[in-house]
Amino acid sequence: MTPIKHALTIAGTDPTGGAGIQADLKTFQELHVYGMSVLTSIVAQNTMGVKDIHHLPIDFIELQLQSVIEDIYPHAIKTGMIAQKEMMALLATKLGSLQNVPYICDPVMMAKNGDPLLEKDVRSFLRDTLVPLATIVTPNIAEAEDLIDMKIDTLEDMKKAAERIIHELGAKYVVIKGGSLNGEATDVFYGKSREFHILDAPRTDTKHTHGTGCTFSAAITSELAKGIPIFEAVKKAKQFTAAAIAHSLNIGHGYGPTNHWAYRLNASSN
């Protein structure tokens, strides 16, 4: 039997299960990696918005992380919502000390309904501390605009932003998610090879897209943990997330969650 690979998510929670740690662990399970988690913040939220956030003490976050690493070493790590500079500084030190472990940075800055999760100075600190360590960073349009302070309205703008994130901020690879632009759900992948790859998926007419960024980055993490080449990992994550959106569960009174087992059902029917 092939030893199972281990993936670690470091992020906040979503008690309704569509985003954050909960979405990451569901994605890991569906893509056949062993999921582990370190909680940074406990978030009182649902499909309608964020009600309150409780940040865990820095020393307790460090203890969680050390407990994982000394026992079940991760084959890939992702971060989601990291809400404080102190958390980011801790993670920058810890991630920088790990050898040959892909790091996926999902720069979560706001909830699906637009509620801010990070203050402006914290967003700047994320740009300067965590993004340079990333094997791949996965911003949506709004997050990419914030990272490099430019307006993104077109595919060409996305390409320019991708170049700047790599060459100015220091990440190895980036995929900018273009789901908020008109037309097909088009993403731009770019990295140290200096080649652009465009990933398209048909747009699904639904508001139930809560947690898609978490799901997408967790799917990339799963594939990189298994040793899949990075562009192949991104393509698989795109397919996984597109299926999750296309077969959403239609639950919740706001922006409902996606369907994390849709990809498995699609694969078994083909």
C-alpha positions in Angstrom: 0.0 0.0 0.0 1.3 3.4 -1.0 1.9 5.6 2.1 -0.7 8.4 2.3 0.5 11.9 1.9 -0.2 14.6 4.6 -1.5 18.1 4.0 -1.7 20.9 6.6 -4.1 23.9 6.6 -3.4 26.9 8.8 -6.5 29.1 8.8 -9.7 30.3 10.5 -12.9 28.5 10.9 -16.4 28.5 9.3 -19.0 26.9 11.6 -21.4 26.4 8.7 -18.7 24.4 6.9 -18.4 26.1 3.6 -15.1 27.9 4.0 -11.9 28.0 6.1 -10.5 25.0 7.9 -13.7 23.0 7.4 -13.7 23.4 3.6 -9.9 22.6 3.4 -10.3 19.4 5.3 -13.2 18.3 3.2 -11.2 19.0 0.1 -8.1 17.1 1.4 -10.3 14.1 2.2 -12.0 14.1 -1.3 -8.5 14.2 -3.0 -7.1 11.4 -0.9 -4.6 13.1 1.4 -4.6 13.0 5.1 -5.7 16.4 6.4 -4.4 18.3 9.4 -5.2 21.7 10.7 -3.9 24.6 12.9 -6.5 27.1 13.9 -5.6 30.8 13.9 -9.0 32.4 14.4 -12.5 31.2 15.4 -15.0 33.0 13.2 -18.7 33.3 13.9 -20.0 33.4 10.4 -22.6 31.9 8.1 -23.6 32.2 4.5 -24.9 35.7 5.2 -21.8 37.2 6.7 -19.3 37.5 9.5 -20.6 38.2 13.0 -17.5 38.1 15.1 -13.9 36.8 15.2 -11.9 35.5 18.1 -8.1 35.3 17.5 -6.2 32.5 19.3 -3.1 33.4 21.3 0.1 33.4 19.3 1.8 30.9 21.7 -1.1 28.5 21.3 -0.9 28.7 17.5 2.8 28.0 17.7 2.1 25.0 20.0 -0.5 23.6 17.6 2.0 23.9 14.7 4.8 22.4 16.6 2.6 19.5 17.7 1.8 18.7 14.1 5.4 19.0 12.7 7.1 16.9 15.3 4.7 14.0 14.9 3.2 13.9 11.3 5.4 15.9 9.0 3.3 17.7 6.3 4.0 17.1 2.6 2.4 20.5 1.7 1.1 23.4 3.7 -1.5 26.1 3.0 -2.5 29.2 4.8 -5.9 30.9 4.6 -7.1 33.6 6.9 -4.2 34.9 8.9 -5.6 37.9 10.6 -2.8 39.5 12.6 0.8 40.6 12.0 2.0 38.5 14.9 0.5 35.4 13.4 2.2 36.1 10.1 5.6 36.8 11.7 5.4 33.5 13.5 4.4 31.6 10.3 7.1 33.2 8.3 9.7 32.0 10.7 8.2 28.5 10.9 7.6 28.1 7.2 11.1 29.4 6.4 12.6 26.6 8.5 10.9 23.8 6.7 12.7 21.9 4.0 11.2 21.1 0.6 7.6 21.6 1.7 5.4 23.3 -0.8 3.6 26.3 0.7 0.3 27.5 -0.8 -0.6 31.1 0.2 -4.3 31.9 -0.2 -4.3 35.6 0.8 -7.8 35.7 2.3 -8.8 39.3 2.9 -12.6 39.4 2.9 -15.6 37.2 3.2 -17.8 36.3 0.2 -20.3 39.0 1.0 -17.5 41.6 1.2 -17.0 41.7 4.9 -13.4 42.6 5.6 -11.3 40.1 7.5 -8.0 41.9 7.5 -7.1 45.5 8.2 -5.1 47.4 5.6 -1.8 47.4 7.4 -2.2 43.7 8.0 -2.8 43.1 4.3 0.5 45.0 3.6 2.3 42.8 6.1 1.0 39.7 4.5 2.3 40.9 1.1 5.8 41.5 2.6 6.1 38.4 4.8 4.1 35.4 3.6 3.8 36.0 -0.2 7.6 35.9 -0.8 7.7 32.5 0.9 5.0 31.0 -1.3 5.5 28.2 -3.8 2.2 29.5 -5.2 -0.1 32.4 -4.2 -3.8 32.2 -5.2 -5.4 35.7 -5.1 -8.8 36.5 -6.6 -9.1 39.8 -8.5 -9.7 42.0 -5.5 -6.9 40.4 -3.6 -4.5 40.8 -6.5 -5.5 44.4 -6.9 -4.7 44.9 -3.2 -1.3 43.1 -3.4 0.1 45.2 -6.2 -2.1 48.3 -6.0 -3.5 48.3 -9.5 -6.9 48.0 -11.1 -7.7 44.8 -12.9 -10.4 44.9 -15.5 -9.2 42.6 -18.4 -7.2 39.5 -19.1 -4.2 41.6 -20.0 -4.5 43.3 -16.6 -4.4 39.9 -15.0 -1.3 39.0 -16.8 0.4 42.2 -15.8 -0.6 41.7 -12.2 0.7 38.1 -12.3 4.1 39.3 -13.5 4.3 41.9 -10.8 3.4 39.4 -8.0 6.2 37.1 -9.2 8.9 39.7 -10.0 8.1 42.3 -7.3 6.8 40.3 -4.4 8.8 37.1 -4.8 6.4 34.2 -5.0 7.5 31.4 -7.2 4.1 30.9 -9.0 0.8 32.7 -9.0 -2.7 31.9 -10.2 -5.0 34.9 -10.3 -8.7 33.8 -10.2 -10.8 35.7 -12.6 -14.3 34.6 -11.5 -15.4 38.1 -10.7 -14.8 39.4 -14.3 -17.4 39.0 -17.1 -17.4 36.0 -19.4 -16.0 32.6 -18.6 -14.4 31.9 -15.3 -10.8 32.5 -16.5 -7.7 32.2 -14.4 -4.1 33.2 -15.2 -1.2 31.0 -14.1 2.3 32.4 -14.2 5.7 31.6 -12.7 9.4 31.3 -12.9 9.2 29.8 -16.4 7.8 33.2 -17.5 5.1 31.4 -19.5 1.4 32.3 -19.1 -1.2 29.6 -19.0 -4.9 30.5 -19.3 -7.4 28.2 -17.5 -11.1 28.5 -18.5 -14.2 26.9 -17.1 -17.8 27.5 -18.1 -19.5 30.0 -15.7 -22.2 28.6 -13.6 -25.1 31.0 -12.9 -25.3 30.6 -9.1 -24.6 32.8 -6.0 -23.6 29.7 -4.0 -19.8 30.2 -4.2 -19.0 30.5 -0.5 -15.5 29.1 0.2 -14.4 28.6 -3.4 -11.0 30.2 -2.8 -10.4 28.0 0.2 -11.5 24.9 -1.8 -9.3 25.8 -4.8 -6.2 26.4 -2.8 -6.8 23.3 -0.7 -7.1 21.3 -3.9 -3.7 22.6 -5.1 -2.3 21.7 -1.7 -3.6 18.2 -2.0 -2.1 17.6 -5.4 1.3 19.2 -4.4 1.4 17.0 -1.3 1.1 14.0 -3.7 4.1 15.2 -5.7 2.0 16.4 -8.8 3.8 19.0 -10.9 2.5 22.5 -10.1 0.6 23.3 -13.3 -1.0 19.9 -13.3 -2.0 20.5 -9.7 -3.6 23.9 -10.6 -5.5 22.3 -13.5 -6.9 19.6 -11.2 -7.8 22.2 -8.6 -9.6 24.2 -11.3 -11.6 21.1 -12.4 -12.4 20.2 -8.7 -13.6 23.7 -7.9 -15.6 24.1 -11.1 -17.5 20.9 -10.3 -18.1 22.0 -6.8 -19.7 25.3 -8.0 -21.7 23.7 -10.9 -23.3 21.2 -8.5 -23.7 23.5 -5.5 -25.9 22.3 -2.7 -28.4 25.3 -2.6 -28.3 25.5 1.2 -28.1 28.6 3.4 -29.9 31.9 3.2 -27.0 33.8 1.7 -24.0 32.9 -0.4 -24.2 29.1 0.1 -21.4 26.6 0.1 -20.1 24.6 -2.8 -20.4 20.8 -3.2 -17.1 19.2 -2.1 -18.0 15.7 -3.3 -19.2 16.8 -6.8 -15.9 16.0 -8.4 -15.9 12.5 -7.1 -19.4 11.8 -8.3 -18.6 13.2 -11.7 -15.5 11.1 -12.0 -17.4 7.9 -11.0 -20.0 8.6 -13.7 -17.5 9.0 -16.5 
